[in-house]
């Protein structure tokens, strides 16, 4: 990799098989434009979709394809390949390559590099929706994420195979932005930040929690819930769209990191609270995460084994910290506006109002999660906004529309806090 083009960082890009491989060509172009040096490894599957020549032309570097080529080994060993990079990116990451990574196989150059590297690894999966949703793929991903691999995507939408769902490779602009963010070189990002964001929330900082939490039982098992993270992610994006500088603290979800904001991925409630504290001070906090109420008290350091004929293990639970209540507590770092959610199955407005008082937050979006509403995991949400001034039922609408409306209300609050029923406790 040439020295001058490495000024903004060096990426080893592993391209595996899949129709989405064409998108990496545009990604490479964007990275090169931002001053990042890119070197490519192309798997046999990947070579069915893009040619080494295209990758070479765009990356302006040679392309590595064959583990056992003697010339390759003498010029550049597979260990050396990742040693000379700051970040290893796998895009598209096929189900097959993810499985190899999780299993620690090393039967071709890409898998060998991935097993040998000690550099941060970012994977951008792309595959058929059924392959993506298969428990084998999901287990492999969980393993990789636990080992510290970061994930971007896949996106949801129509697929080349004619099906619809999650499985599409993220768009080149988003992939390039995520790579720049991880390189810390922040070529594009730094430029983005240098220009003050426009919009009514420009200059405001926001913190959003999203998704479920996973409470570990032992190194392989955990307690979870069905939250998809869609509502929280949509709120983070809607606030960013109005100009806020957003930190999204997300539990494990299948959603891609939204472009243009900082996403901190955590697993447990304890980690979520720590990440929220680290993001303070902020002007706005929106707690949309479905935080587990309890965690396992004595977490097994080793996998709990079955005792033949013995009793099942008794799990003792301990209460988790209440993140919304903690953020709402009076203090120098209390955000000016704290918004919580209340998942209720009956008397939504009344119970939501009680929860608002109990948690000490300014607003509550009480949502009806009773059977038949399809709120958990679904696309739509029926919420009632509860403020100091009363309850305001909103019509059933998509989670994106709920997020946009909430972001607008938050912007209106900062324009005139007296009109919008929030306490406005911190300095305005
Ligand atoms: N919440 C939180 N930390 C927790 C539990 C909940 O931050 N440990 C937040 C959620 O993000 C949400 C709000 O509190 O904004 C209410 O969550 P909900 O599950 O409805 O309320 P609980 O406090 O768990 O009360 P209950 O389940 O008894 O109704």
Boltz pocket constraint, residues with backbone or C-beta under 6 A from the ligand:
constraints:
  - pocket:
      binder: B
      contacts: [[A, 209], [A, 269], [A, 287], [A, 288], [A, 289], [A, 290], [A, 291], [A, 292], [A, 293], [A, 320], [A, 321], [A, 322], [A, 323], [A, 324], [A, 325], [A, 339], [A, 340], [A, 341], [A, 342], [A, 343], [A, 344]]
      max_distance: 6.0
